[in-house]
Amino acid sequence: MSTPMSGGDPITRMCNSRVGRMLSKKWRLDALVGIGGMAAVYAATHRNGAPCAIKMLHPEVSRIAEVRERFLREAYIGNKVNHPNVIQVQDDDIDEDGCAFMVMELLVGESLEDKADENGGSLPFDETLQTCATVLDVLAAAHKVGVIHRDIKPDNIFICKGGTVKVLDFGIARLREQGRDHTATGMLMGTPAYMSPEQALGRQSDIGPHSDIFSVGAMMFKLLSGLKVHEGESDGEVLVAAATRPPRSLAAVLPGAPQGLIRIVDRMLAYDITQRYGDAQEVINDIRDLLKQLQAPKAPAPDGPVDP
């Protein structure tokens, strides 16, 4: 989510005009934190003085019943995961103008996307592996309760001051419950640069834990190399590539990477589902083993000649 604090466009003016308002006679909107295509985020204060964040749909999209329902479902699905690294939604409602909003814990920090950009587009091996292991731990908990996130990307991972990782935006998560899928067949949602092939093809029945694992692999690829798995001049080109072409190996763009790291990322990004990791915990175990190897002290070279 971008963070324009001022501007002359109608959406920005409308979002700024909300600052100072009381919602449901409980929360005061203190400051505009960011504006996205569908919603704005505000720093707010409850009438008891507790700080919070409020995510509020723009009026034109809040009028669309399906979008509003999906937005409010984010609160239910995210809380259902019940993991300390998932942002907790405390309440949801609709304001006097018919705009849906949700009340969340207030986070202070920056997105993983912004952090990587500040570092030239990539991050060190250790930091990337540790962050992605935390994301995978969240996904392991989500998958256990039937939740598939479907939009894992650096912009949906938040790094709080102090280093705590938070996984955001369960708004398009797929909830498998009693054999029902709450997303219509063929409906394409997500971000092309991080989509699994089955998601890019719109094959809803094939989307599962392995699809989220692919997205984490695509995120690791980007954080390690500074490049996306598939490049293109438009989202449409990237989407076609994601649907039809096997991803290139990490070794092709990062030849100096440890072989163990290349094996993990390449397996996460396997085009064929049967060749990909299917369980987030298995990936976590391999990442932890690799971190131990990378962090292990190297034996000093002998000082003198070695007897044959």
Backbone as numpy.savetxt, mean C-alpha at the origin, in Angstrom:
# Nx Ny Nz CAx CAy CAz Cx Cy Cz
-1.31 10.11 -1.91 -2.16 11.30 -1.91 -1.28 12.53 -1.91
-1.56 13.44 -2.86 -0.79 14.67 -2.92 -1.22 15.61 -1.81
-0.43 16.65 -1.58 -0.73 17.51 -0.44 -0.71 19.00 -0.78
-1.52 19.43 -1.75 -1.58 20.87 -2.02 -2.33 21.58 -0.92
-1.74 22.60 -0.34 -2.38 23.32 0.76 -3.11 24.58 0.28
-2.86 24.98 -0.96 -3.56 26.14 -1.49 -3.68 25.96 -2.99
-4.57 26.72 -3.60 -4.73 26.60 -5.04 -6.05 27.20 -5.48
-6.16 27.45 -6.79 -7.34 28.11 -7.30 -8.36 27.17 -7.90
-8.06 25.87 -8.00 -9.01 24.96 -8.61 -10.19 24.72 -7.67
-11.37 24.39 -8.22 -12.58 24.25 -7.40 -12.46 23.23 -6.27
-11.81 22.07 -6.53 -11.70 21.04 -5.50 -10.88 21.56 -4.32
-9.75 22.20 -4.62 -8.90 22.72 -3.55 -9.63 23.79 -2.74
-10.33 24.67 -3.44 -11.08 25.71 -2.72 -12.16 25.09 -1.83
-12.85 24.08 -2.37 -13.89 23.43 -1.59 -13.30 22.74 -0.36
-12.18 22.05 -0.54 -11.55 21.34 0.58 -11.07 22.33 1.64
-10.48 23.42 1.20 -10.02 24.43 2.15 -11.18 25.07 2.90
-12.32 25.21 2.22 -13.47 25.87 2.85 -14.03 25.06 4.03
-13.71 23.78 4.08 -14.20 22.94 5.19 -13.44 23.17 6.49
-12.23 23.68 6.39 -11.39 23.86 7.59 -12.11 24.77 8.59
-12.16 24.32 9.84 -12.84 25.06 10.89 -14.24 24.55 11.18
-14.77 23.69 10.28 -16.11 23.16 10.48 -16.15 22.10 11.57
-17.33 21.90 12.14 -17.58 20.79 13.06 -18.38 19.73 12.32
-17.96 18.49 12.44 -18.67 17.38 11.82 -19.43 16.62 12.90
-20.72 16.40 12.67 -21.57 15.65 13.59 -21.46 16.17 15.03
-21.14 17.45 15.16 -21.02 18.10 16.47 -19.95 17.45 17.36
-19.00 16.76 16.71 -17.97 16.04 17.48 -16.56 16.45 17.10
-16.29 16.57 15.78 -14.92 16.76 15.32 -14.77 18.09 14.62
-13.73 18.82 14.98 -13.41 20.08 14.31 -12.29 19.83 13.30
-12.51 20.24 12.07 -11.49 20.12 11.03 -10.48 21.24 11.21
-9.24 20.89 11.59 -8.23 21.90 11.93 -7.37 22.33 10.76
-7.03 21.37 9.90 -6.13 21.70 8.80 -6.28 20.68 7.69
-6.11 21.14 6.45 -6.13 20.26 5.29 -4.74 19.64 5.15
-4.69 18.31 5.20 -3.41 17.61 5.12 -3.09 17.19 3.69
-4.08 16.74 2.96 -3.82 16.28 1.59 -5.09 16.13 0.80
-4.95 16.18 -0.53 -6.08 16.02 -1.43 -5.75 14.95 -2.46
-6.65 14.01 -2.64 -6.51 12.99 -3.66 -7.64 13.11 -4.67
-7.69 12.16 -5.60 -8.70 12.21 -6.64 -10.11 12.02 -6.13
-10.25 11.30 -5.02 -11.59 10.98 -4.51 -11.87 11.56 -3.13
-10.84 11.87 -2.39 -11.06 12.29 -1.00 -9.98 13.26 -0.54
-10.29 13.94 0.57 -9.33 14.82 1.23 -9.10 14.30 2.64
-7.93 14.57 3.19 -7.61 14.17 4.55 -7.33 15.43 5.37
-7.91 15.46 6.57 -7.76 16.60 7.47 -7.19 16.16 8.81
-6.39 17.02 9.42 -6.07 16.87 10.84 -7.26 17.46 11.58
-7.72 16.76 12.61 -8.93 17.19 13.31 -8.78 16.96 14.81
-9.73 17.50 15.56 -9.74 17.34 17.02 -11.15 16.98 17.47
-11.24 15.94 18.29 -12.53 15.57 18.88 -12.88 16.60 19.94
-14.15 16.72 20.26 -14.57 17.71 21.26 -13.96 17.46 22.63
-13.43 16.22 22.85 -12.76 15.95 24.12 -11.27 16.30 24.07
-10.83 16.85 22.92 -9.44 17.27 22.79 -8.53 16.27 22.13
-9.01 15.07 21.83 -8.17 14.04 21.23 -7.93 14.33 19.75
-6.66 14.26 19.30 -6.39 14.48 17.89 -6.79 13.28 17.04
-7.13 13.51 15.80 -7.48 12.42 14.89 -7.29 12.90 13.46
-7.46 12.00 12.53 -7.46 12.36 11.11 -8.83 12.02 10.55
-9.30 12.82 9.62 -10.59 12.56 8.99 -10.40 12.52 7.48
-10.80 11.42 6.90 -10.76 11.24 5.45 -12.17 11.43 4.92
-12.33 12.35 3.98 -13.66 12.77 3.55 -13.77 12.74 2.04
-14.79 12.05 1.53 -15.00 11.99 0.10 -15.38 13.36 -0.46
-14.96 13.61 -1.70 -15.39 14.81 -2.39 -16.90 14.69 -2.68
-17.62 15.80 -2.71 -19.08 15.75 -2.89 -19.53 14.99 -4.12
-18.86 15.21 -5.27 -19.34 14.60 -6.52 -19.22 13.08 -6.51
-18.19 12.54 -5.83 -18.06 11.08 -5.78 -18.86 10.49 -4.63
-19.10 11.29 -3.59 -19.88 10.79 -2.46 -21.33 10.55 -2.86
-21.77 11.20 -3.93 -23.14 11.00 -4.40 -23.32 9.67 -5.13
-22.20 9.04 -5.50 -22.27 7.75 -6.20 -22.36 6.65 -5.15
-23.49 5.98 -5.09 -23.77 5.02 -4.01 -22.69 3.95 -3.91
-22.24 3.42 -5.04 -21.25 2.35 -5.01 -19.93 2.83 -4.42
-19.51 4.04 -4.81 -18.26 4.59 -4.29 -18.38 4.86 -2.80
-19.49 5.44 -2.39 -19.69 5.74 -0.97 -19.70 4.47 -0.13
-20.35 3.43 -0.65 -20.41 2.16 0.08 -19.03 1.54 0.20
-18.25 1.62 -0.89 -16.90 1.05 -0.88 -16.01 1.81 0.09
-16.16 3.12 0.10 -15.38 3.97 1.00 -15.66 3.62 2.46
-16.92 3.53 2.82 -17.28 3.23 4.21 -16.92 1.78 4.57
-16.86 0.91 3.57 -16.48 -0.48 3.84 -15.02 -0.59 4.25
-14.21 0.43 3.83 -12.79 0.43 4.19 -12.61 0.33 5.71
-13.49 1.04 6.43 -13.39 1.02 7.90 -13.60 -0.39 8.43
-14.61 -1.06 7.91 -14.92 -2.41 8.39 -13.81 -3.39 8.05
-13.33 -3.32 6.81 -12.32 -4.30 6.38 -11.00 -4.07 7.09
-10.55 -2.80 7.17 -9.28 -2.53 7.84 -9.31 -2.95 9.30
-10.39 -2.66 10.00 -10.50 -3.06 11.41 -10.63 -4.56 11.56
-11.20 -5.21 10.57 -11.34 -6.67 10.61 -9.97 -7.36 10.65
-8.99 -6.72 9.98 -7.64 -7.30 9.96 -7.04 -7.29 11.37
-7.32 -6.24 12.15 -6.91 -6.18 13.55 -5.42 -6.44 13.73
-4.63 -5.56 13.15 -3.17 -5.68 13.21 -2.61 -4.32 13.61
-1.59 -4.26 14.47 -1.06 -2.97 14.93 -0.48 -2.11 13.81
-0.16 -2.70 12.66 0.40 -1.93 11.56 -0.65 -1.57 10.50
-1.92 -1.71 10.88 -3.02 -1.23 10.03 -3.65 -0.04 10.72
-3.88 1.03 9.99 -4.48 2.21 10.58 -5.88 1.87 11.07
-6.21 2.29 12.27 -7.50 1.97 12.88 -8.52 3.08 12.58
-9.68 2.67 12.14 -10.78 3.60 11.88 -11.69 3.59 13.10
-11.92 4.78 13.65 -12.66 4.89 14.91 -14.15 5.15 14.71
-14.52 5.73 13.57 -15.94 6.04 13.34 -16.12 6.37 11.87
-17.36 6.34 11.40 -17.68 6.81 10.06 -19.09 7.38 10.07
-19.32 8.27 9.14 -20.62 8.94 9.12 -20.75 9.69 7.80
-21.86 10.40 7.65 -22.11 11.25 6.49 -22.47 12.63 7.01
-21.81 13.67 6.48 -22.04 15.01 7.00 -23.34 15.62 6.45
-23.60 16.85 6.85 -24.84 17.53 6.48 -24.98 17.74 4.97
-23.84 17.75 4.26 -23.86 17.94 2.81 -23.90 16.61 2.05
-24.01 15.50 2.79 -24.08 14.19 2.15 -22.74 13.58 1.82
-21.64 14.13 2.38 -20.30 13.60 2.11 -19.91 12.58 3.17
-19.53 11.39 2.72 -19.11 10.35 3.64 -17.73 10.65 4.19
-17.51 10.33 5.46 -16.19 10.52 6.05 -15.91 9.42 7.06
-14.62 9.24 7.34 -14.22 8.28 8.37 -13.20 8.94 9.28
-13.22 8.55 10.54 -12.33 9.11 11.55 -11.26 8.07 11.87
-10.00 8.48 11.78 -8.89 7.56 11.94 -7.86 8.12 12.91
-6.95 7.25 13.33 -5.83 7.72 14.12 -5.00 8.67 13.27
-4.46 9.69 13.89 -3.66 10.68 13.19 -2.22 10.20 13.09
-1.72 10.11 11.88 -0.34 9.66 11.64 0.55 10.84 11.31
1.75 10.82 11.81 2.73 11.87 11.51 3.96 11.19 10.90
4.30 11.59 9.70 5.43 10.97 9.01 5.32 11.22 7.52
5.61 10.19 6.72 5.56 10.33 5.27 5.30 8.97 4.63
4.83 8.99 3.39 4.61 7.75 2.67 5.95 7.13 2.26
5.92 5.84 2.03 7.12 5.15 1.56 7.54 5.69 0.19
6.55 6.09 -0.61 6.83 6.69 -1.91 7.64 7.97 -1.75
7.20 8.84 -0.83 7.91 10.11 -0.61 9.31 9.85 -0.05
9.41 8.88 0.84 10.72 8.60 1.43 11.71 8.13 0.37
11.24 7.26 -0.53 12.12 6.78 -1.61 12.48 7.93 -2.55
11.52 8.79 -2.87 11.80 9.92 -3.76 12.87 10.83 -3.18
12.80 11.03 -1.86 13.81 11.88 -1.20 15.20 11.25 -1.26
15.24 9.94 -1.47 16.51 9.22 -1.51 16.92 8.90 -2.96
16.35 9.60 -3.91 16.71 9.37 -5.30 15.91 8.29 -5.98
14.84 7.81 -5.36 13.96 6.82 -5.99 14.10 5.41 -5.46
15.11 5.16 -4.63 15.31 3.81 -4.10 15.68 3.89 -2.62
15.75 2.73 -1.96 16.13 2.66 -0.55 17.15 1.54 -0.36
17.93 1.57 0.72 18.91 0.51 0.99 18.26 -0.86 1.11
19.04 -1.90 0.83 18.54 -3.28 0.89 17.87 -3.59 2.23
18.60 -3.34 3.33 18.09 -3.71 4.65 16.77 -3.02 4.95
16.71 -1.73 4.68 15.49 -0.98 4.98 14.32 -1.47 4.14
14.58 -1.73 2.87 13.52 -2.25 2.00 13.01 -3.60 2.49
13.92 -4.48 2.83 13.53 -5.82 3.28 12.75 -5.77 4.59
13.21 -4.97 5.53 12.52 -4.89 6.83 11.14 -4.28 6.69
11.02 -3.23 5.87 9.72 -2.60 5.67 8.76 -3.56 4.98
9.24 -4.23 3.95 8.36 -5.16 3.22 7.99 -6.37 4.06
8.87 -6.79 4.96 8.53 -7.89 5.87 7.37 -7.49 6.77
7.36 -6.23 7.23 6.24 -5.75 8.05 4.95 -5.71 7.24
5.03 -5.22 6.01 3.85 -5.20 5.14 3.32 -6.62 4.93
4.21 -7.55 4.71 3.81 -8.95 4.52 3.18 -9.53 5.77
3.65 -9.09 6.95 3.05 -9.55 8.20 1.60 -9.08 8.30
1.35 -7.84 7.87 -0.02 -7.33 7.83 -0.85 -8.16 6.86
-0.28 -8.45 5.70 -1.02 -9.22 4.69 -1.29 -10.64 5.17
-0.35 -11.22 5.90 -0.58 -12.57 6.43 -1.80 -12.57 7.34
-1.92 -11.52 8.19 -3.09 -11.40 9.07 -4.35 -11.15 8.27
-4.25 -10.34 7.23 -5.41 -10.04 6.39 -5.89 -11.29 5.66
-4.95 -12.03 5.11 -5.32 -13.22 4.35 -5.99 -14.27 5.24
-5.60 -14.32 6.49 -6.20 -15.29 7.41 -7.68 -15.02 7.64
-8.08 -13.77 7.53 -9.50 -13.43 7.72 -10.19 -13.17 6.38
-9.55 -13.61 5.29 -10.19 -13.54 3.99 -10.10 -12.22 3.28
-9.17 -11.35 3.69 -9.06 -10.02 3.08 -7.86 -9.98 2.13
-8.11 -9.59 0.88 -7.05 -9.38 -0.10 -6.98 -7.87 -0.35
-5.83 -7.26 -0.12 -5.73 -5.80 -0.18 -5.93 -5.28 -1.60
-5.17 -5.79 -2.56 -5.28 -5.49 -4.00 -4.75 -4.13 -4.43
-4.17 -3.35 -3.54 -3.58 -2.09 -3.98 -2.35 -1.74 -3.15
-1.51 -2.75 -2.94 -0.24 -2.51 -2.24 0.70 -1.76 -3.18
1.22 -0.62 -2.71 2.15 0.20 -3.46 2.82 1.15 -2.47
3.95 1.75 -2.82 4.65 2.62 -1.86 3.81 3.77 -1.33
2.87 4.27 -2.12 2.06 5.39 -1.68 1.02 4.97 -0.64
0.78 3.67 -0.51 -0.17 3.17 0.49 0.53 2.59 1.71
1.82 2.82 1.82 2.59 2.42 3.00 3.10 3.70 3.65
2.81 3.87 4.94 3.15 5.11 5.65 4.20 4.81 6.70
5.24 5.63 6.72 6.32 5.49 7.70 6.16 6.60 8.74
5.75 6.22 9.94 5.53 7.21 11.00 6.87 7.68 11.56
6.87 8.87 12.16 8.05 9.31 12.88 8.31 8.30 13.98
9.53 7.82 14.07 9.83 6.74 15.00 9.99 5.42 14.29
9.52 5.34 13.01 9.77 4.16 12.20 8.64 3.17 12.06
7.54 3.35 12.79 6.42 2.41 12.68 5.84 2.44 11.26
5.60 1.25 10.72 5.04 1.12 9.37 3.53 0.91 9.47
2.77 1.63 8.65 1.32 1.46 8.61 0.88 1.17 7.17
0.04 0.16 7.02 -0.54 -0.16 5.71 -1.88 0.56 5.61
-2.04 1.35 4.54 -3.23 2.18 4.37 -4.14 1.64 3.28
-5.31 2.22 3.20 -6.24 2.12 2.08 -6.70 0.69 1.79
-7.60 0.21 2.63 -8.28 -1.06 2.36 -9.58 -0.80 1.60
-9.70 0.37 0.97 -10.94 0.75 0.32 -11.34 -0.14 -0.83
-10.38 -0.75 -1.55 -10.75 -1.64 -2.65 -10.43 -3.09 -2.31
-10.19 -3.36 -1.02 -9.88 -4.73 -0.61 -11.02 -5.66 -0.98
-10.66 -6.86 -1.30 -11.64 -7.88 -1.62 -11.86 -8.71 -0.38
-13.10 -8.82 0.04 -13.44 -9.58 1.24 -14.13 -10.87 0.84
-13.44 -11.99 1.02 -14.04 -13.29 0.72 -14.82 -13.73 1.95
-16.12 -13.79 1.81 -16.94 -14.10 2.96 -18.14 -14.93 2.52
-18.26 -16.11 3.07 -19.36 -17.00 2.76 -19.51 -17.19 1.25
-18.36 -17.32 0.59 -18.38 -17.58 -0.84 -18.74 -16.38 -1.70
-18.88 -15.20 -1.11 -19.27 -14.03 -1.88 -18.08 -13.11 -2.08
-18.06 -12.48 -3.24 -17.02 -11.49 -3.55 -17.71 -10.15 -3.71
-17.31 -9.17 -2.93 -17.99 -7.88 -2.92 -17.55 -6.96 -4.06
-16.75 -7.47 -4.99 -16.37 -6.68 -6.15 -16.93 -7.35 -7.39
-17.57 -6.59 -8.24 -18.19 -7.17 -9.42 -17.16 -7.81 -10.33
-17.53 -8.94 -10.96 -16.65 -9.63 -11.88 -16.28 -8.70 -13.03
-14.98 -8.66 -13.35 -14.51 -7.84 -14.44 -14.18 -6.41 -14.06
-14.52 -5.99 -12.85 -14.21 -4.61 -12.44 -12.72 -4.51 -12.12
-12.03 -3.58 -12.77 -10.59 -3.46 -12.62 -10.28 -2.37 -11.62
-9.59 -2.75 -10.54 -9.20 -1.78 -9.53 -7.76 -2.05 -9.11
-7.07 -0.99 -8.74 -5.69 -1.14 -8.33 -4.81 -0.16 -9.09
-3.50 -0.39 -9.03 -2.53 0.50 -9.66 -1.70 -0.32 -10.64
-1.78 -0.04 -11.96 -1.15 -0.89 -12.97 0.30 -1.27 -12.70
1.12 -0.32 -12.21 2.55 -0.61 -12.01 2.80 -1.68 -10.96
1.82 -1.95 -10.11 2.01 -2.93 -9.02 1.00 -4.08 -9.10
0.29 -4.18 -10.20 -0.74 -5.21 -10.36 -0.14 -6.55 -10.76
-0.72 -7.61 -10.20 -0.39 -8.95 -10.64 -1.02 -9.19 -12.02
-0.51 -10.16 -12.78 -1.10 -10.44 -14.11 -2.59 -10.76 -14.03
-2.98 -11.56 -13.05 -4.39 -11.94 -12.96 -5.28 -10.74 -12.65
-4.75 -9.80 -11.88 -5.53 -8.60 -11.58 -5.61 -7.70 -12.81
-4.50 -7.57 -13.54 -4.49 -6.75 -14.75 -5.43 -7.32 -15.81
-5.59 -8.63 -15.82 -6.49 -9.28 -16.78 -7.94 -9.24 -16.32
-8.19 -8.79 -15.08 -9.55 -8.74 -14.57 -10.11 -10.10 -14.20
-9.25 -11.07 -13.95 -9.70 -12.42 -13.59 -9.95 -12.49 -12.08
-11.11 -12.04 -11.67 -11.41 -11.92 -10.25 -11.28 -13.24 -9.50
-11.66 -14.33 -10.14 -11.63 -15.63 -9.46 -10.21 -16.09 -9.18
-9.23 -15.54 -9.89 -7.83 -15.94 -9.69 -7.12 -15.07 -8.67
-7.74 -13.97 -8.23 -7.08 -13.05 -7.31 -7.13 -13.61 -5.89
-5.96 -13.69 -5.26 -5.87 -14.25 -3.92 -4.62 -13.74 -3.22
-4.20 -14.39 -2.14 -3.00 -13.96 -1.42 -1.78 -13.80 -2.32
-1.65 -14.69 -3.31 -0.51 -14.61 -4.24 -0.51 -13.30 -5.02
-1.69 -12.68 -5.19 -1.78 -11.41 -5.92 -1.19 -10.27 -5.09
-1.50 -10.25 -3.80 -0.88 -9.25 -2.91 0.62 -9.45 -2.83
1.05 -10.71 -2.81 2.49 -11.00 -2.74 3.19 -10.46 -3.98
2.56 -10.62 -5.15 3.12 -10.05 -6.37 3.29 -8.54 -6.21
2.27 -7.87 -5.67 2.34 -6.41 -5.53 3.46 -5.99 -4.60
3.68 -6.74 -3.52 4.80 -6.44 -2.62 6.12 -6.65 -3.37
6.18 -7.70 -4.20 7.38 -7.94 -5.00 7.65 -6.79 -5.96
6.58 -6.28 -6.59 6.73 -5.14 -7.50 7.20 -3.90 -6.74
6.71 -3.75 -5.52 7.13 -2.62 -4.68 8.60 -2.78 -4.29
9.01 -3.98 -3.92 10.42 -4.22 -3.59 11.31 -3.92 -4.79
10.88 -4.38 -5.97 11.63 -4.14 -7.20 11.87 -2.64 -7.39
10.81 -1.85 -7.19 10.91 -0.40 -7.37 11.79 0.23 -6.29
11.64 -0.19 -5.04 12.41 0.41 -3.96 13.89 0.05 -4.05
14.19 -1.13 -4.56 15.59 -1.57 -4.66 16.30 -0.98 -5.87
15.59 -0.89 -7.00 16.23 -0.49 -8.25 15.92 0.93 -8.68
14.82 1.49 -8.14 14.38 2.80 -8.60 13.57 2.72 -9.89
13.36 1.50 -10.40 12.62 1.29 -11.64 11.38 0.44 -11.39
10.38 0.60 -12.24 9.19 -0.23 -12.13 9.39 -1.53 -12.89
8.64 -2.54 -12.50 8.74 -3.84 -13.16 8.47 -3.70 -14.65
7.40 -3.01 -14.99 7.05 -2.74 -16.39 7.04 -1.23 -16.59
7.72 -0.78 -17.63 7.73 0.64 -17.94 6.77 0.91 -19.09
6.24 2.12 -19.15 5.34 2.49 -20.23 5.07 3.98 -20.19
4.62 4.54 -21.31 4.35 5.97 -21.37 3.01 6.34 -20.78
2.18 5.34 -20.52 0.86 5.60 -19.94 0.47 4.43 -19.05
-0.52 4.65 -18.19 -1.03 3.56 -17.35 -1.57 2.43 -18.22
-2.15 2.81 -19.37 -2.68 1.79 -20.28 -1.60 0.86 -20.80
-0.45 1.42 -21.17 0.66 0.59 -21.66 1.18 -0.32 -20.55
1.30 0.24 -19.36 1.79 -0.56 -18.22 0.80 -1.68 -17.91
-0.49 -1.38 -18.00 -1.52 -2.39 -17.73 -1.44 -3.53 -18.73
-1.27 -3.21 -20.01 -1.14 -4.25 -21.03 0.09 -5.11 -20.77
1.20 -4.46 -20.41 2.43 -5.20 -20.11 2.24 -6.12 -18.92
1.58 -5.61 -17.86 1.35 -6.42 -16.67 0.50 -7.64 -16.98
-0.42 -7.49 -17.91 -1.33 -8.58 -18.25 -0.70 -9.61 -19.17
0.27 -9.19 -19.99 0.73 -10.07 -21.06 2.20 -10.46 -21.01
3.02 -9.75 -20.24 4.46 -10.02 -20.26 4.98 -10.45 -18.91
5.78 -11.51 -18.84 6.42 -11.86 -17.57 7.34 -10.73 -17.12
7.39 -10.43 -15.82 8.28 -9.37 -15.33 9.74 -9.73 -15.57
10.55 -8.71 -15.79 11.99 -8.94 -15.92 12.56 -9.27 -14.55
13.68 -9.97 -14.55 14.34 -10.33 -13.30 14.95 -9.10 -12.65
14.98 -9.10 -11.32 15.66 -8.02 -10.61 17.12 -7.94 -11.03
17.71 -9.08 -11.39 19.11 -9.12 -11.81 19.36 -8.28 -13.05
18.32 -8.09 -13.88 18.48 -7.32 -15.12 18.69 -5.84 -14.85
18.19 -5.36 -13.73 18.31 -3.93 -13.42 19.18 -3.66 -12.21
19.54 -4.73 -11.48 20.36 -4.57 -10.28 21.34 -5.75 -10.21
22.29 -5.79 -11.16 23.18 -6.96 -11.27 24.03 -7.23 -10.03
24.25 -6.22 -9.20 25.07 -6.43 -8.01 24.30 -6.93 -6.81
23.00 -7.16 -6.96 22.18 -7.59 -5.83 22.54 -9.01 -5.39
22.45 -9.31 -4.10 22.72 -10.67 -3.62 21.80 -11.68 -4.32
22.33 -12.85 -4.61 21.55 -13.87 -5.31 20.30 -14.26 -4.53
20.41 -14.29 -3.21 19.25 -14.65 -2.39 18.13 -13.64 -2.54
18.48 -12.37 -2.65 17.49 -11.33 -2.83 16.83 -11.44 -4.20
17.63 -11.70 -5.23 17.09 -11.87 -6.58 16.11 -13.03 -6.62
16.46 -14.14 -5.96 15.57 -15.30 -5.96 14.23 -14.98 -5.31
14.27 -14.26 -4.19 13.02 -13.92 -3.48 12.14 -13.03 -4.33
12.71 -11.94 -4.85 11.91 -10.99 -5.63 11.39 -11.64 -6.91
12.24 -12.40 -7.59 11.81 -13.04 -8.84 10.68 -14.05 -8.58
10.75 -14.76 -7.48 9.68 -15.71 -7.18 8.38 -14.99 -6.82
8.48 -13.88 -6.10 7.29 -13.09 -5.79 6.62 -12.57 -7.07
7.44 -12.31 -8.09 6.96 -11.71 -9.33 6.71 -12.74 -10.44
6.69 -14.01 -10.12 6.46 -15.02 -11.15 5.13 -14.77 -11.86
5.15 -14.79 -13.18 3.93 -14.56 -13.96 2.94 -15.70 -13.74
3.46 -16.90 -13.67 2.64 -18.09 -13.42 2.35 -18.18 -11.92
1.08 -18.17 -11.56 0.69 -18.22 -10.15 1.29 -19.42 -9.44
1.36 -20.54 -10.12 1.85 -21.77 -9.48 3.33 -21.70 -9.15
4.07 -20.76 -9.78 5.49 -20.62 -9.52 5.78 -19.53 -8.48
4.74 -18.83 -8.05 4.87 -17.70 -7.13 4.68 -18.17 -5.68
5.20 -17.39 -4.74 4.86 -17.63 -3.34 3.33 -17.53 -3.20
2.76 -18.41 -2.43 1.32 -18.35 -2.19 0.98 -17.99 -0.77
2.02 -17.86 0.07 1.80 -17.61 1.50 2.75 -16.51 1.97
2.18 -15.46 2.56 3.00 -14.32 2.97 4.03 -14.71 4.03
3.67 -15.62 4.92 4.59 -16.01 5.97 5.83 -16.70 5.40
5.67 -17.44 4.32 6.81 -18.09 3.68 7.79 -17.04 3.15
7.27 -15.95 2.59 8.14 -14.88 2.11 8.86 -14.22 3.28
8.13 -13.98 4.36 8.73 -13.36 5.55 9.89 -14.21 6.05
9.69 -15.51 6.11 10.75 -16.41 6.59 11.99 -16.31 5.71
11.79 -16.28 4.39 12.93 -16.17 3.48 13.63 -14.82 3.61
12.85 -13.75 3.80 13.44 -12.42 3.97 14.27 -12.37 5.26
13.73 -12.92 6.33 14.47 -12.92 7.61 15.76 -13.70 7.50
15.71 -14.84 6.81 16.94 -15.64 6.61 17.96 -14.84 5.82
17.50 -14.13 4.80 18.40 -13.33 3.97 19.00 -12.19 4.78
18.18 -11.53 5.60 18.68 -10.43 6.43 19.78 -10.93 7.38
19.58 -12.10 7.95 20.60 -12.67 8.83 21.91 -12.87 8.08
21.81 -13.35 6.83 23.01 -13.57 6.02 23.70 -12.25 5.70
22.90 -11.24 5.34 23.48 -9.96 4.95 24.10 -9.23 6.13
23.53 -9.45 7.32 23.99 -8.74 8.51 25.06 -9.50 9.29
25.29 -10.76 8.89 26.30 -11.57 9.60 27.69 -10.99 9.38
28.51 -10.91 10.43 29.87 -10.39 10.26 30.69 -11.31 9.37
31.46 -10.70 8.49 32.30 -11.49 7.59 33.59 -11.88 8.30
34.05 -13.11 8.02 35.29 -13.59 8.62 36.45 -12.76 8.10
37.34 -12.31 8.98 38.49 -11.51 8.52 39.43 -12.34 7.65
40.04 -11.68 6.69 41.00 -12.35 5.84 42.24 -12.70 6.63
42.87 -13.82 6.33 44.10 -14.21 7.07 45.20 -13.19 6.86
46.00 -12.96 7.89 47.07 -11.95 7.84 48.28 -12.42 7.03
48.57 -13.67 7.15 49.77 -14.17 6.49 49.46 -15.30 5.54
50.48 -15.93 4.97 50.27 -17.03 4.04 49.61 -18.21 4.75
48.79 -18.91 4.01 48.07 -20.06 4.55 48.78 -21.32 4.09
49.06 -22.21 5.04 49.71 -23.47 4.66 48.80 -24.28 3.76
49.37 -24.89 2.74 48.56 -25.74 1.85 48.04 -26.95 2.61
